[in-house]
C-alpha cells in the first residue's frame, strides 16, 4: 500500500491521508478533487487498503483519459446511475488487473491448480479478490476454466454473483439451501466441497469458504460472507479441491440441488 500511495502522490499530485470516516458513515474512501486529497479509513486491512488505493488510481486514470465517456459515446442508459456504476466497475477491474497481473496470476493458477488460499498468500490479497480474479481469466491465448462465483451472507442474501458455467442463480431471495455456499456456514473452519446436480441432471463441482472480518472484536459488528466458486463437473479435474471428492455416478453420489425452493421442480427434496 505504501508503494501505491507514493505512485498516487507523485503521478497524480494527490495527498493520501488515513482518517476515520465521519460518525455514522461507512465510507472507507473519499476523493476531494479541489483539495487534491484522498482519504482512506485506517480500519482497512492491508489487503483492502491496497485494493482501495489501486481502484482510486484507476478512477484518476479514467478521469484523465475520459475513458468512460469514450466507451459510452453511443450508449443511452436506462437508469441514471448506470454510467457511474460502469466507471466504478472499470476502476475495480483495473485494481484487480494491477494487483493480480494476468501473466503472473495465470501461471500460478496453473501451478497451484486453482488453490485460492495459496494464491491469496502468494499475491498478498484477500481470498475473495483472488476468487473473483479466477473468473476473469478469459484471454483466448491463456484461458482459465469457466467458473461461477457467489458471495452470500449468513441470512442468504446474494451480494455478488457471476456465472460462466451456465449455473442459474435466483434473481431475488431464497436460493437453494443445499448449495455449498450456504452449507459452508455449518463448518466455517474448513472448505465445503461437493458435486451439485441440478434437476435436469447438469452437474457442477462447487466449493465454498467462509471469510470473516471482525470489527472491534465482534463478528456481528463486522462482516461475514461465504465465498462460493464452482466449475462444470467435467472441468473439476483441473481443481485441487476436487482431488478426493468421489465423482463416479453423480446422479447417485452428487448433492441434489435447485435454483430456489419457491420454483424448484424437485418433489422429493427432504429440505421441504
C-alpha positions as CSV (number, residue, x, y, z in Angstrom):
1,X,0.0,0.0,0.0
2,X,2.9,2.4,0.7
3,X,4.1,1.9,-2.9
4,X,0.6,2.7,-4.3
5,X,0.5,5.7,-2.1
6,X,3.7,7.1,-3.5
7,X,2.6,6.5,-7.1
8,X,-0.7,8.4,-6.5
9,X,1.1,11.3,-4.8
10,X,3.8,11.6,-7.5
11,X,1.8,10.7,-10.6
12,X,-1.4,12.4,-9.8
13,X,-0.3,15.0,-7.3
14,X,-2.9,13.9,-4.7
15,X,-2.1,13.7,-1.0
16,X,-3.1,10.4,0.7
17,X,-4.3,10.5,4.3
18,X,-5.6,8.0,6.7
19,X,-8.6,9.3,8.6
20,X,-11.6,7.6,10.2
21,X,-15.0,8.3,8.4
22,X,-17.5,10.7,9.9
23,X,-19.7,9.3,12.7
24,X,-22.4,7.0,11.3
25,X,-20.7,6.8,7.9
26,X,-19.5,3.6,6.3
27,X,-17.5,5.4,3.5
28,X,-13.9,4.0,3.5
29,X,-12.5,6.1,0.6
30,X,-13.1,9.7,-0.3
31,X,-11.6,11.7,-3.2
32,X,-11.6,15.5,-2.7
33,X,-10.6,16.9,-6.1
34,X,-10.4,20.6,-5.2
35,X,-8.2,19.9,-2.2
36,X,-6.4,17.2,-4.2
37,X,-6.7,14.9,-1.2
38,X,-7.6,11.2,-0.9
39,X,-8.8,10.0,2.5
40,X,-9.0,6.3,3.3
41,X,-10.1,4.6,6.5
42,X,-7.3,3.4,8.9
43,X,-9.6,0.5,9.8
44,X,-9.0,-1.2,6.4
45,X,-6.8,-4.3,6.4
46,X,-3.7,-4.2,4.2
47,X,-5.5,-6.2,1.5
48,X,-8.4,-3.8,1.4
49,X,-6.2,-0.8,1.6
50,X,-4.2,-1.9,-1.4
51,X,-7.4,-2.5,-3.4
52,X,-8.9,0.8,-2.5
53,X,-5.7,2.7,-3.5
54,X,-5.5,0.8,-6.7
55,X,-9.1,1.5,-7.6
56,X,-8.6,5.1,-6.8
57,X,-5.6,5.2,-9.2
58,X,-8.0,3.6,-11.8
59,X,-10.6,6.3,-11.2
60,X,-8.0,9.1,-11.6
61,X,-6.7,7.5,-14.9
62,X,-10.3,7.2,-16.2
63,X,-10.9,10.9,-15.4
64,X,-7.6,12.0,-17.1
65,X,-8.3,10.0,-20.2
66,X,-12.1,10.3,-20.3
67,X,-12.1,6.6,-21.0
68,X,-15.7,6.1,-19.6
69,X,-17.1,8.8,-21.9
70,X,-15.3,7.4,-25.0
71,X,-16.6,3.9,-24.2
72,X,-20.2,5.1,-23.8
73,X,-20.4,7.6,-26.6
74,X,-23.3,5.8,-28.3
75,X,-24.8,4.3,-25.1
76,X,-28.1,5.6,-23.8
77,X,-28.5,4.2,-20.2
78,X,-32.0,3.4,-18.9
79,X,-31.0,4.4,-15.3
80,X,-29.3,7.5,-14.1
81,X,-26.7,5.6,-12.0
82,X,-25.6,3.3,-14.8
83,X,-22.8,5.4,-16.1
84,X,-21.4,6.0,-12.6
85,X,-21.5,2.3,-11.9
86,X,-19.8,1.4,-15.1
87,X,-17.0,3.8,-14.1
88,X,-16.7,2.2,-10.7
89,X,-16.6,-1.3,-12.2
90,X,-13.9,-0.2,-14.6
91,X,-11.8,1.1,-11.8
92,X,-12.3,-2.1,-9.7
93,X,-11.3,-4.2,-12.7
94,X,-8.2,-2.0,-13.1
95,X,-7.4,-2.6,-9.4
96,X,-7.7,-6.4,-9.9
97,X,-5.6,-6.4,-13.0
98,X,-2.9,-4.2,-11.3
99,X,-2.6,-6.3,-8.1
100,X,-3.2,-9.7,-9.7
101,X,-1.5,-9.2,-13.2
102,X,-2.7,-11.7,-15.7
103,X,0.5,-13.4,-16.8
104,X,1.9,-13.9,-13.3
105,X,-1.5,-14.9,-11.8
106,X,-2.4,-17.3,-14.6
107,X,1.0,-19.1,-14.2
108,X,0.4,-19.6,-10.5
109,X,-3.2,-20.6,-11.0
110,X,-2.0,-23.4,-13.3
111,X,0.8,-24.4,-10.9
112,X,-1.4,-24.5,-7.8
113,X,-4.4,-25.9,-9.6
114,X,-6.7,-23.1,-8.6
115,X,-5.7,-23.2,-4.9
116,X,-7.3,-19.9,-3.9
117,X,-5.8,-19.9,-0.4
118,X,-2.3,-20.3,-1.7
119,X,-2.9,-17.7,-4.4
120,X,-4.1,-15.3,-1.7
121,X,-0.8,-15.9,0.2
122,X,1.4,-15.6,-2.8
123,X,-0.1,-12.3,-4.0
124,X,-0.9,-10.9,-0.6
125,X,-4.5,-10.3,-1.4
126,X,-7.8,-11.4,0.1
127,X,-9.4,-14.8,-0.6
128,X,-12.4,-13.0,-2.2
129,X,-10.3,-10.9,-4.5
130,X,-8.3,-13.9,-5.7
131,X,-11.5,-16.0,-6.2
132,X,-13.1,-13.2,-8.2
133,X,-10.0,-12.8,-10.3
134,X,-10.2,-16.5,-11.2
135,X,-13.5,-15.7,-13.0
136,X,-11.8,-13.1,-15.2
137,X,-9.2,-15.3,-16.9
138,X,-10.6,-15.0,-20.4
139,X,-7.6,-14.3,-22.6
140,X,-8.2,-16.6,-25.6
141,X,-4.4,-17.3,-25.6
142,X,-4.3,-18.2,-21.9
143,X,-7.9,-19.1,-20.9
144,X,-8.9,-20.3,-17.4
145,X,-11.7,-22.8,-17.0
146,X,-15.2,-21.4,-16.8
147,X,-16.2,-20.7,-13.2
148,X,-19.2,-19.4,-11.3
149,X,-18.9,-17.2,-8.2
150,X,-21.3,-16.4,-5.4
151,X,-20.9,-14.1,-2.3
152,X,-23.6,-14.8,0.3
153,X,-24.2,-13.5,3.8
154,X,-25.4,-15.6,6.7
155,X,-29.0,-14.6,6.0
156,X,-28.8,-16.0,2.5
157,X,-28.6,-12.6,0.7
158,X,-26.6,-12.8,-2.6
159,X,-24.5,-9.7,-2.8
160,X,-22.3,-10.7,-5.8
161,X,-22.8,-13.4,-8.4
162,X,-21.2,-14.4,-11.7
163,X,-21.7,-17.5,-13.9
164,X,-19.6,-18.6,-16.8
165,X,-20.6,-22.2,-16.2
166,X,-24.2,-21.7,-17.1
167,X,-25.3,-22.4,-13.5
168,X,-28.5,-20.5,-12.7
169,X,-28.9,-18.3,-9.7
170,X,-32.1,-16.7,-8.3
171,X,-32.8,-13.0,-9.0
172,X,-34.2,-12.4,-5.5
173,X,-34.0,-14.2,-2.2
174,X,-34.4,-17.8,-1.4
175,X,-31.6,-19.8,-3.2
176,X,-31.2,-23.5,-2.7
177,X,-30.1,-24.2,0.9
178,X,-28.2,-27.3,-0.3
179,X,-25.7,-25.3,-2.3
180,X,-22.2,-25.4,-1.0
181,X,-22.1,-21.7,-0.5
182,X,-24.8,-22.0,2.1
183,X,-23.7,-25.2,3.7
184,X,-20.3,-23.7,4.3
185,X,-21.7,-21.7,7.3
186,X,-22.1,-25.1,9.1
187,X,-18.3,-25.7,9.0
188,X,-16.7,-22.3,8.8
189,X,-13.2,-23.5,9.5
190,X,-13.0,-25.8,6.5
191,X,-13.7,-25.5,2.8
192,X,-17.0,-27.1,1.8
193,X,-16.8,-29.2,-1.4
194,X,-19.5,-31.1,-3.3
195,X,-20.7,-32.1,-6.7
196,X,-24.1,-30.4,-7.1
197,X,-26.6,-31.9,-9.5
198,X,-29.5,-29.8,-10.9
199,X,-33.0,-31.2,-11.6
200,X,-32.1,-31.5,-15.3
201,X,-29.0,-33.7,-14.5
202,X,-26.4,-30.9,-15.1
203,X,-23.6,-31.4,-12.6
204,X,-21.1,-28.9,-11.2
205,X,-18.3,-29.1,-8.7
206,X,-18.7,-26.4,-6.1
207,X,-16.5,-25.3,-3.1
208,X,-17.0,-22.5,-0.6
209,X,-15.2,-20.9,2.2
210,X,-16.4,-18.6,5.0
211,X,-14.4,-15.4,5.4
212,X,-14.9,-13.1,8.4
213,X,-13.6,-9.6,9.2
214,X,-14.5,-8.8,12.9
215,X,-14.9,-5.1,13.9
216,X,-13.9,-4.1,17.4
217,X,-13.6,-7.8,18.4
218,X,-17.2,-8.5,17.2
219,X,-18.3,-10.7,14.3
220,X,-21.8,-9.1,14.5
221,X,-20.3,-5.6,14.1
222,X,-18.0,-6.9,11.3
223,X,-18.7,-8.8,8.1
224,X,-19.2,-12.5,7.4
225,X,-19.5,-13.9,4.0
226,X,-19.4,-17.3,2.3
227,X,-17.5,-17.2,-1.0
228,X,-18.5,-19.9,-3.4
229,X,-16.8,-21.0,-6.6
230,X,-17.5,-23.8,-9.0
231,X,-16.9,-25.4,-12.3
232,X,-18.7,-27.7,-14.6
233,X,-18.3,-31.3,-13.4
234,X,-16.1,-32.2,-16.4
235,X,-13.7,-29.4,-15.6
236,X,-13.2,-30.4,-12.0
237,X,-10.1,-32.4,-12.8
238,X,-8.3,-29.0,-13.1
239,X,-9.2,-28.1,-9.5
240,X,-7.0,-29.1,-6.5
241,X,-10.2,-29.1,-4.3
242,X,-11.8,-31.9,-6.3
243,X,-9.0,-34.4,-5.9
244,X,-10.5,-36.7,-3.3
245,X,-14.2,-36.0,-3.9
246,X,-16.0,-39.0,-5.4
247,X,-17.1,-38.2,-9.0
248,X,-18.4,-41.6,-10.2
249,X,-22.2,-41.9,-10.8
250,X,-23.0,-38.3,-9.8
251,X,-26.7,-38.9,-10.1
252,X,-26.3,-41.1,-7.1
253,X,-23.4,-39.6,-5.2
254,X,-23.9,-35.9,-6.1
255,X,-26.0,-33.5,-3.9
256,X,-29.4,-32.8,-5.5
257,X,-29.8,-29.0,-5.7
258,X,-32.0,-26.5,-7.4
259,X,-32.1,-22.8,-8.1
260,X,-34.7,-21.7,-5.5
261,X,-37.2,-23.6,-3.3
262,X,-40.0,-21.4,-4.5
263,X,-39.8,-22.7,-8.1
264,X,-37.9,-26.0,-7.6
265,X,-39.0,-28.9,-9.8
266,X,-38.0,-31.5,-7.2
267,X,-40.9,-33.2,-5.4
268,X,-38.8,-35.4,-3.1
269,X,-36.5,-32.9,-1.5
270,X,-36.0,-33.7,2.2
271,X,-35.4,-30.0,2.9
272,X,-39.0,-29.3,2.3
